[in-house]
Amino acid sequence: MADYPACPSCSSTFTYEDRGLFVCPECAHEWSIEAVPEEAASDPVILDANGNELKDGDSVTVIKDLKVRGSSSVVKVGTKVKNIRLLDGDHDIDCKIPGVGSMMLKSEFVRKA
């Protein structure tokens, strides 16, 4: 049996070759035989509203009034949030906002402080 590389998307070892491509049957990811898996496995870069790169532990400022779901409170423009954590997904910032509590934010609504 041939030794094929693990899927760069989901790390599955059940990959196979099909017409010049490697295919993962678990997540349906396809990649070129010439592609280097280390490039695909690198962490995605998360940018703020101005295009600056965000990292874990950064401080950001909210640039738009944000309604808090399930509550009548609002996170106001200019609210500074310290010590953020970056996550994968739609809401890619996990943080604690003073006066509101723990929240997840989208990076498009913040700028680096």
N, CA, C and O atoms as a GROMACS GRO file, in nm:
protein
  452
    1MET      N    1   0.084  -0.118   0.000
    1MET     CA    2   0.000   0.000   0.000
    1MET      C    3   0.089   0.124   0.000
    1MET      O    4   0.189   0.128   0.071
    2ALA      N    5   0.052   0.224  -0.080
    2ALA     CA    6   0.131   0.347  -0.089
    2ALA      C    7   0.114   0.431   0.036
    2ALA      O    8   0.010   0.426   0.103
    3ASP      N    9   0.217   0.508   0.067
    3ASP     CA   10   0.214   0.595   0.184
    3ASP      C   11   0.182   0.737   0.139
    3ASP      O   12   0.270   0.809   0.094
    4TYR      N   13   0.054   0.778   0.152
    4TYR     CA   14   0.012   0.911   0.110
    4TYR      C   15   0.016   1.006   0.230
    4TYR      O   16   0.002   0.962   0.344
    5PRO      N   17   0.036   1.137   0.204
    5PRO     CA   18   0.043   1.233   0.315
    5PRO      C   19  -0.094   1.253   0.379
    5PRO      O   20  -0.198   1.230   0.316
    6ALA      N   21  -0.094   1.296   0.504
    6ALA     CA   22  -0.218   1.326   0.575
    6ALA      C   23  -0.281   1.451   0.517
    6ALA      O   24  -0.212   1.536   0.460
    7CYS      N   25  -0.410   1.463   0.532
    7CYS     CA   26  -0.485   1.578   0.481
    7CYS      C   27  -0.441   1.705   0.555
    7CYS      O   28  -0.440   1.706   0.678
    8PRO      N   29  -0.405   1.812   0.483
    8PRO     CA   30  -0.365   1.936   0.550
    8PRO      C   31  -0.483   2.010   0.615
    8PRO      O   32  -0.462   2.096   0.700
    9SER      N   33  -0.604   1.976   0.577
    9SER     CA   34  -0.721   2.043   0.632
    9SER      C   35  -0.769   1.980   0.763
    9SER      O   36  -0.793   2.049   0.861
   10CYS      N   37  -0.782   1.844   0.763
   10CYS     CA   38  -0.838   1.778   0.882
   10CYS      C   39  -0.743   1.675   0.943
   10CYS      O   40  -0.779   1.612   1.043
   11SER      N   41  -0.625   1.656   0.887
   11SER     CA   42  -0.523   1.563   0.935
   11SER      C   43  -0.563   1.416   0.925
   11SER      O   44  -0.508   1.332   0.996
   12SER      N   45  -0.658   1.385   0.839
   12SER     CA   46  -0.699   1.246   0.819
   12SER      C   47  -0.590   1.170   0.747
   12SER      O   48  -0.523   1.224   0.660
   13THR      N   49  -0.572   1.043   0.782
   13THR     CA   50  -0.471   0.959   0.717
   13THR      C   51  -0.530   0.873   0.607
   13THR      O   52  -0.458   0.793   0.547
   14PHE      N   53  -0.660   0.886   0.578
   14PHE     CA   54  -0.725   0.804   0.477
   14PHE      C   55  -0.726   0.871   0.340
   14PHE      O   56  -0.826   0.860   0.268
   15THR      N   57  -0.620   0.939   0.303
   15THR     CA   58  -0.614   1.008   0.174
   15THR      C   59  -0.584   0.911   0.062
   15THR      O   60  -0.530   0.802   0.084
   16TYR      N   61  -0.619   0.951  -0.059
   16TYR     CA   62  -0.589   0.870  -0.177
   16TYR      C   63  -0.557   0.963  -0.294
   16TYR      O   64  -0.584   1.083  -0.289
   17GLU      N   65  -0.500   0.906  -0.400
   17GLU     CA   66  -0.461   0.983  -0.518
   17GLU      C   67  -0.565   0.963  -0.628
   17GLU      O   68  -0.610   0.852  -0.653
   18ASP      N   69  -0.602   1.075  -0.693
   18ASP     CA   70  -0.699   1.068  -0.802
   18ASP      C   71  -0.662   1.172  -0.908
   18ASP      O   72  -0.675   1.292  -0.884
   19ARG      N   73  -0.618   1.126  -1.024
   19ARG     CA   74  -0.584   1.211  -1.139
   19ARG      C   75  -0.493   1.328  -1.104
   19ARG      O   76  -0.523   1.441  -1.140
   20GLY      N   77  -0.384   1.303  -1.037
   20GLY     CA   78  -0.287   1.406  -1.006
   20GLY      C   79  -0.316   1.488  -0.882
   20GLY      O   80  -0.245   1.584  -0.853
   21LEU      N   81  -0.417   1.452  -0.808
   21LEU     CA   82  -0.452   1.523  -0.684
   21LEU      C   83  -0.461   1.422  -0.570
   21LEU      O   84  -0.494   1.305  -0.590
   22PHE      N   85  -0.432   1.470  -0.450
   22PHE     CA   86  -0.462   1.393  -0.330
   22PHE      C   87  -0.601   1.434  -0.286
   22PHE      O   88  -0.637   1.552  -0.294
   23VAL      N   89  -0.680   1.338  -0.238
   23VAL     CA   90  -0.818   1.364  -0.197
   23VAL      C   91  -0.839   1.306  -0.057
   23VAL      O   92  -0.792   1.196  -0.027
   24CYS      N   93  -0.909   1.381   0.027
   24CYS     CA   94  -0.944   1.335   0.161
   24CYS      C   95  -1.091   1.294   0.159
   24CYS      O   96  -1.177   1.378   0.131
   25PRO      N   97  -1.125   1.166   0.188
   25PRO     CA   98  -1.265   1.123   0.185
   25PRO      C   99  -1.347   1.174   0.303
   25PRO      O  100  -1.470   1.172   0.298
   26GLU      N  101  -1.281   1.220   0.409
   26GLU     CA  102  -1.355   1.266   0.527
   26GLU      C  103  -1.403   1.410   0.514
   26GLU      O  104  -1.516   1.440   0.553
   27CYS      N  105  -1.319   1.500   0.460
   27CYS     CA  106  -1.360   1.640   0.450
   27CYS      C  107  -1.370   1.688   0.305
   27CYS      O  108  -1.404   1.804   0.282
   28ALA      N  109  -1.342   1.600   0.208
   28ALA     CA  110  -1.350   1.629   0.065
   28ALA      C  111  -1.249   1.736   0.020
   28ALA      O  112  -1.270   1.801  -0.083
   29HIS      N  113  -1.143   1.754   0.094
   29HIS     CA  114  -1.039   1.849   0.056
   29HIS      C  115  -0.950   1.786  -0.051
   29HIS      O  116  -0.912   1.669  -0.041
   30GLU      N  117  -0.918   1.864  -0.156
   30GLU     CA  118  -0.829   1.818  -0.262
   30GLU      C  119  -0.710   1.911  -0.269
   30GLU      O  120  -0.725   2.033  -0.256
   31TRP      N  121  -0.591   1.856  -0.290
   31TRP     CA  122  -0.472   1.937  -0.304
   31TRP      C  123  -0.377   1.871  -0.403
   31TRP      O  124  -0.382   1.750  -0.426
   32SER      N  125  -0.291   1.954  -0.459
   32SER     CA  126  -0.199   1.909  -0.562
   32SER      C  127  -0.089   1.821  -0.503
   32SER      O  128  -0.051   1.836  -0.387
   33ILE      N  129  -0.039   1.730  -0.585
   33ILE     CA  130   0.070   1.644  -0.542
   33ILE      C  131   0.196   1.727  -0.516
   33ILE      O  132   0.275   1.696  -0.427
   34GLU      N  133   0.214   1.834  -0.595
   34GLU     CA  134   0.331   1.920  -0.580
   34GLU      C  135   0.320   2.016  -0.461
   34GLU      O  136   0.421   2.073  -0.420
   35ALA      N  137   0.201   2.033  -0.406
   35ALA     CA  138   0.181   2.126  -0.295
   35ALA      C  139   0.256   2.079  -0.171
   35ALA      O  140   0.264   1.959  -0.143
   36VAL      N  141   0.309   2.176  -0.099
   36VAL     CA  142   0.380   2.145   0.026
   36VAL      C  143   0.279   2.152   0.140
   36VAL      O  144   0.218   2.256   0.158
   37PRO      N  145   0.260   2.044   0.217
   37PRO     CA  146   0.158   2.044   0.323
   37PRO      C  147   0.183   2.146   0.433
   37PRO      O  148   0.088   2.191   0.497
   38GLU      N  149   0.309   2.184   0.456
   38GLU     CA  150   0.338   2.280   0.564
   38GLU      C  151   0.276   2.415   0.535
   38GLU      O  152   0.238   2.486   0.628
   39GLU      N  153   0.264   2.453   0.407
   39GLU     CA  154   0.205   2.582   0.372
   39GLU      C  155   0.057   2.585   0.406
   39GLU      O  156   0.008   2.686   0.455
   40ALA      N  157  -0.014   2.477   0.382
   40ALA     CA  158  -0.157   2.473   0.408
   40ALA      C  159  -0.187   2.462   0.557
   40ALA      O  160  -0.294   2.504   0.601
   41ALA      N  161  -0.095   2.408   0.635
   41ALA     CA  162  -0.120   2.388   0.778
   41ALA      C  163  -0.088   2.511   0.862
   41ALA      O  164  -0.111   2.510   0.983
   42SER      N  165  -0.036   2.617   0.801
   42SER     CA  166   0.000   2.736   0.879
   42SER      C  167  -0.128   2.805   0.930
   42SER      O  168  -0.235   2.792   0.871
   43ASP      N  169  -0.114   2.876   1.040
   43ASP     CA  170  -0.228   2.945   1.101
   43ASP      C  171  -0.275   3.058   1.011
   43ASP      O  172  -0.192   3.128   0.952
   44PRO      N  173  -0.406   3.078   0.999
   44PRO     CA  174  -0.455   3.188   0.917
   44PRO      C  175  -0.428   3.322   0.985
   44PRO      O  176  -0.425   3.332   1.108
   45VAL      N  177  -0.406   3.423   0.904
   45VAL     CA  178  -0.380   3.557   0.956
   45VAL      C  179  -0.514   3.627   0.976
   45VAL      O  180  -0.597   3.630   0.884
   46ILE      N  181  -0.536   3.682   1.094
   46ILE     CA  182  -0.660   3.754   1.124
   46ILE      C  183  -0.628   3.902   1.126
   46ILE      O  184  -0.539   3.947   1.197
   47LEU      N  185  -0.704   3.978   1.046
   47LEU     CA  186  -0.681   4.122   1.031
   47LEU      C  187  -0.796   4.200   1.094
   47LEU      O  188  -0.911   4.154   1.096
   48ASP      N  189  -0.764   4.321   1.145
   48ASP     CA  190  -0.868   4.407   1.199
   48ASP      C  191  -0.931   4.487   1.085
   48ASP      O  192  -0.902   4.461   0.968
   49ALA      N  193  -1.017   4.583   1.118
   49ALA     CA  194  -1.088   4.661   1.017
   49ALA      C  195  -0.993   4.746   0.932
   49ALA      O  196  -1.026   4.778   0.818
   50ASN      N  197  -0.877   4.782   0.985
   50ASN     CA  198  -0.780   4.864   0.911
   50ASN      C  199  -0.676   4.780   0.838
   50ASN      O  200  -0.590   4.836   0.770
   51GLY      N  201  -0.681   4.649   0.851
   51GLY     CA  202  -0.585   4.562   0.783
   51GLY      C  203  -0.462   4.529   0.865
   51GLY      O  204  -0.368   4.470   0.811
   52ASN      N  205  -0.460   4.562   0.993
   52ASN     CA  206  -0.347   4.528   1.081
   52ASN      C  207  -0.364   4.385   1.132
   52ASN      O  208  -0.476   4.342   1.160
   53GLU      N  209  -0.253   4.314   1.144
   53GLU     CA  210  -0.258   4.176   1.191
   53GLU      C  211  -0.282   4.173   1.342
   53GLU      O  212  -0.218   4.246   1.418
   54LEU      N  213  -0.375   4.088   1.384
   54LEU     CA  214  -0.405   4.071   1.526
   54LEU      C  215  -0.336   3.946   1.578
   54LEU      O  216  -0.321   3.847   1.506
   55LYS      N  217  -0.296   3.950   1.706
   55LYS     CA  218  -0.233   3.836   1.771
   55LYS      C  219  -0.295   3.818   1.909
   55LYS      O  220  -0.359   3.909   1.962
   56ASP      N  221  -0.276   3.699   1.967
   56ASP     CA  222  -0.326   3.674   2.102
   56ASP      C  223  -0.264   3.774   2.199
   56ASP      O  224  -0.144   3.801   2.193
   57GLY      N  225  -0.346   3.828   2.289
   57GLY     CA  226  -0.298   3.921   2.390
   57GLY      C  227  -0.303   4.067   2.349
   57GLY      O  228  -0.275   4.154   2.432
   58ASP      N  229  -0.339   4.097   2.225
   58ASP     CA  230  -0.349   4.236   2.180
   58ASP      C  231  -0.466   4.306   2.246
   58ASP      O  232  -0.556   4.243   2.301
   59SER      N  233  -0.463   4.438   2.240
   59SER     CA  234  -0.575   4.520   2.283
   59SER      C  235  -0.640   4.579   2.158
   59SER      O  236  -0.571   4.621   2.066
   60VAL      N  237  -0.774   4.582   2.157
   60VAL     CA  238  -0.846   4.634   2.042
   60VAL      C  239  -0.952   4.732   2.090
   60VAL      O  240  -0.988   4.734   2.207
   61THR      N  241  -1.001   4.815   1.995
   61THR     CA  242  -1.106   4.911   2.022
   61THR      C  243  -1.222   4.881   1.929
   61THR      O  244  -1.203   4.858   1.810
   62VAL      N  245  -1.344   4.882   1.983
   62VAL     CA  246  -1.464   4.856   1.904
   62VAL      C  247  -1.493   4.978   1.819
   62VAL      O  248  -1.489   5.091   1.869
   63ILE      N  249  -1.523   4.958   1.688
   63ILE     CA  250  -1.543   5.072   1.596
   63ILE      C  251  -1.690   5.092   1.560
   63ILE      O  252  -1.722   5.180   1.480
   64LYS      N  253  -1.780   5.012   1.616
   64LYS     CA  254  -1.922   5.021   1.583
   64LYS      C  255  -2.003   4.978   1.704
   64LYS      O  256  -1.961   4.888   1.777
   65ASP      N  257  -2.118   5.041   1.727
   65ASP     CA  258  -2.208   4.995   1.834
   65ASP      C  259  -2.252   4.853   1.804
   65ASP      O  260  -2.301   4.824   1.694
   66LEU      N  261  -2.234   4.764   1.902
   66LEU     CA  262  -2.270   4.624   1.883
   66LEU      C  263  -2.378   4.584   1.983
   66LEU      O  264  -2.360   4.599   2.104
   67LYS      N  265  -2.489   4.535   1.933
   67LYS     CA  266  -2.596   4.488   2.020
   67LYS      C  267  -2.556   4.354   2.078
   67LYS      O  268  -2.498   4.270   2.009
   68VAL      N  269  -2.587   4.334   2.206
   68VAL     CA  270  -2.558   4.208   2.273
   68VAL      C  271  -2.683   4.121   2.264
   68VAL      O  272  -2.790   4.160   2.309
   69ARG      N  273  -2.666   4.004   2.204
   69ARG     CA  274  -2.778   3.913   2.183
   69ARG      C  275  -2.834   3.865   2.316
   69ARG      O  276  -2.760   3.827   2.407
   70GLY      N  277  -2.967   3.867   2.328
   70GLY     CA  278  -3.032   3.818   2.449
   70GLY      C  279  -3.031   3.919   2.563
   70GLY      O  280  -3.064   3.885   2.676
   71SER      N  281  -2.993   4.042   2.532
   71SER     CA  282  -2.984   4.145   2.635
   71SER      C  283  -3.020   4.279   2.572
   71SER      O  284  -3.019   4.293   2.450
   72SER      N  285  -3.051   4.375   2.656
   72SER     CA  286  -3.081   4.508   2.604
   72SER      C  287  -2.957   4.597   2.605
   72SER      O  288  -2.965   4.714   2.566
   73SER      N  289  -2.844   4.545   2.649
   73SER     CA  290  -2.722   4.626   2.656
   73SER      C  291  -2.653   4.634   2.519
   73SER      O  292  -2.679   4.553   2.429
   74VAL      N  293  -2.566   4.733   2.506
   74VAL     CA  294  -2.494   4.760   2.382
   74VAL      C  295  -2.348   4.784   2.414
   74VAL      O  296  -2.316   4.849   2.514
   75VAL      N  297  -2.258   4.732   2.332
   75VAL     CA  298  -2.116   4.762   2.344
   75VAL      C  299  -2.094   4.887   2.260
   75VAL      O  300  -2.112   4.884   2.138
   76LYS      N  301  -2.055   4.996   2.323
   76LYS     CA  302  -2.045   5.126   2.257
   76LYS      C  303  -1.917   5.139   2.174
   76LYS      O  304  -1.819   5.069   2.197
   77VAL      N  305  -1.922   5.230   2.078
   77VAL     CA  306  -1.804   5.264   1.997
   77VAL      C  307  -1.696   5.316   2.090
   77VAL      O  308  -1.724   5.392   2.182
   78GLY      N  309  -1.572   5.275   2.068
   78GLY     CA  310  -1.460   5.323   2.147
   78GLY      C  311  -1.430   5.239   2.270
   78GLY      O  312  -1.334   5.269   2.342
   79THR      N  313  -1.508   5.135   2.296
   79THR     CA  314  -1.481   5.047   2.409
   79THR      C  315  -1.350   4.973   2.385
   79THR      O  316  -1.333   4.908   2.282
   80LYS      N  317  -1.258   4.983   2.480
   80LYS     CA  318  -1.129   4.917   2.466
   80LYS      C  319  -1.136   4.780   2.530
   80LYS      O  320  -1.182   4.765   2.644
   81VAL      N  321  -1.090   4.680   2.456
   81VAL     CA  322  -1.090   4.542   2.503
   81VAL      C  323  -0.946   4.495   2.509
   81VAL      O  324  -0.873   4.503   2.410
   82LYS      N  325  -0.904   4.447   2.626
   82LYS     CA  326  -0.766   4.404   2.645
   82LYS      C  327  -0.756   4.252   2.643
   82LYS      O  328  -0.852   4.181   2.672
   83ASN      N  329  -0.638   4.205   2.607
   83ASN     CA  330  -0.601   4.063   2.616
   83ASN      C  331  -0.699   3.972   2.541
   83ASN      O  332  -0.766   3.888   2.601
   84ILE      N  333  -0.705   3.990   2.409
   84ILE     CA  334  -0.795   3.909   2.327
   84ILE      C  335  -0.732   3.773   2.297
   84ILE      O  336  -0.610   3.756   2.304
   85ARG      N  337  -0.818   3.676   2.264
   85ARG     CA  338  -0.773   3.544   2.216
   85ARG      C  339  -0.832   3.523   2.078
   85ARG      O  340  -0.949   3.552   2.055
   86LEU      N  341  -0.751   3.473   1.985
   86LEU     CA  342  -0.797   3.450   1.849
   86LEU      C  343  -0.842   3.306   1.833
   86LEU      O  344  -0.780   3.213   1.885
   87LEU      N  345  -0.953   3.288   1.759
   87LEU     CA  346  -1.012   3.157   1.736
   87LEU      C  347  -1.039   3.139   1.587
   87LEU      O  348  -1.032   3.234   1.510
   88ASP      N  349  -1.068   3.016   1.547
   88ASP     CA  350  -1.113   2.989   1.411
   88ASP      C  351  -1.264   3.002   1.408
   88ASP      O  352  -1.331   2.973   1.507
   89GLY      N  353  -1.317   3.045   1.296
   89GLY     CA  354  -1.462   3.052   1.282
   89GLY      C  355  -1.508   3.190   1.242
   89GLY      O  356  -1.427   3.278   1.212
   90ASP      N  357  -1.639   3.209   1.243
   90ASP     CA  358  -1.699   3.335   1.201
   90ASP      C  359  -1.666   3.447   1.301
   90ASP      O  360  -1.620   3.554   1.261
   91HIS      N  361  -1.690   3.422   1.428
   91HIS     CA  362  -1.653   3.516   1.533
   91HIS      C  363  -1.514   3.475   1.581
   91HIS      O  364  -1.501   3.379   1.657
   92ASP      N  365  -1.411   3.546   1.537
   92ASP     CA  366  -1.274   3.499   1.557
   92ASP      C  367  -1.200   3.563   1.673
   92ASP      O  368  -1.080   3.542   1.687
   93ILE      N  369  -1.269   3.642   1.756
   93ILE     CA  370  -1.206   3.702   1.874
   93ILE      C  371  -1.287   3.664   1.998
   93ILE      O  372  -1.408   3.684   2.001
   94ASP      N  373  -1.219   3.610   2.099
   94ASP     CA  374  -1.281   3.578   2.227
   94ASP      C  375  -1.224   3.675   2.328
   94ASP      O  376  -1.102   3.690   2.337
   95CYS      N  377  -1.310   3.742   2.406
   95CYS     CA  378  -1.260   3.846   2.498
   95CYS      C  379  -1.359   3.867   2.612
   95CYS      O  380  -1.470   3.814   2.612
   96LYS      N  381  -1.314   3.946   2.710
   96LYS     CA  382  -1.401   3.991   2.818
   96LYS      C  383  -1.415   4.142   2.806
   96LYS      O  384  -1.315   4.214   2.809
   97ILE      N  385  -1.538   4.190   2.792
   97ILE     CA  386  -1.564   4.332   2.776
   97ILE      C  387  -1.609   4.387   2.910
   97ILE      O  388  -1.701   4.334   2.972
   98PRO      N  389  -1.544   4.495   2.957
   98PRO     CA  390  -1.582   4.553   3.086
   98PRO      C  391  -1.729   4.596   3.086
   98PRO      O  392  -1.774   4.665   2.994
   99GLY      N  393  -1.804   4.555   3.186
   99GLY     CA  394  -1.944   4.590   3.200
   99GLY      C  395  -2.039   4.498   3.127
   99GLY      O  396  -2.160   4.504   3.149
  100VAL      N  397  -1.988   4.411   3.039
  100VAL     CA  398  -2.074   4.321   2.963
  100VAL      C  399  -2.042   4.176   2.997
  100VAL      O  400  -2.133   4.097   3.022
  101GLY      N  401  -1.913   4.142   2.999
  101GLY     CA  402  -1.872   4.005   3.028
  101GLY      C  403  -1.803   3.940   2.910
  101GLY      O  404  -1.754   4.008   2.821
  102SER      N  405  -1.800   3.810   2.910
  102SER     CA  406  -1.733   3.733   2.806
  102SER      C  407  -1.814   3.739   2.677
  102SER      O  408  -1.935   3.719   2.677
  103MET      N  409  -1.744   3.767   2.565
  103MET     CA  410  -1.809   3.778   2.435
  103MET      C  411  -1.718   3.729   2.325
  103MET      O  412  -1.596   3.720   2.343
  104MET      N  413  -1.776   3.699   2.212
  104MET     CA  414  -1.701   3.669   2.092
  104MET      C  415  -1.733   3.778   1.991
  104MET      O  416  -1.849   3.814   1.972
  105LEU      N  417  -1.629   3.831   1.925
  105LEU     CA  418  -1.645   3.940   1.830
  105LEU      C  419  -1.592   3.901   1.693
  105LEU      O  420  -1.511   3.809   1.681
  106LYS      N  421  -1.638   3.970   1.592
  106LYS     CA  422  -1.581   3.956   1.458
  106LYS      C  423  -1.470   4.059   1.445
  106LYS      O  424  -1.481   4.172   1.494
  107SER      N  425  -1.362   4.020   1.378
  107SER     CA  426  -1.247   4.109   1.366
  107SER      C  427  -1.277   4.232   1.279
  107SER      O  428  -1.205   4.331   1.287
  108GLU      N  429  -1.381   4.227   1.198
  108GLU     CA  430  -1.414   4.341   1.112
  108GLU      C  431  -1.474   4.458   1.190
  108GLU      O  432  -1.487   4.568   1.135
  109PHE      N  433  -1.511   4.438   1.317
  109PHE     CA  434  -1.568   4.544   1.398
  109PHE      C  435  -1.474   4.599   1.502
  109PHE      O  436  -1.517   4.672   1.592
  110VAL      N  437  -1.346   4.567   1.493
  110VAL     CA  438  -1.246   4.618   1.588
  110VAL      C  439  -1.125   4.671   1.513
  110VAL      O  440  -1.101   4.636   1.397
  111ARG      N  441  -1.049   4.758   1.581
  111ARG     CA  442  -0.920   4.800   1.530
  111ARG      C  443  -0.818   4.786   1.641
  111ARG      O  444  -0.850   4.797   1.759
  112LYS      N  445  -0.694   4.762   1.600
  112LYS     CA  446  -0.589   4.741   1.698
  112LYS      C  447  -0.563   4.870   1.774
  112LYS      O  448  -0.551   4.977   1.715
  113ALA      N  449  -0.553   4.859   1.906
  113ALA     CA  450  -0.531   4.978   1.991
  113ALA      C  451  -0.385   5.009   2.005
  113ALA      O  452  -0.349   5.105   2.073
   0.00000   0.00000   0.00000
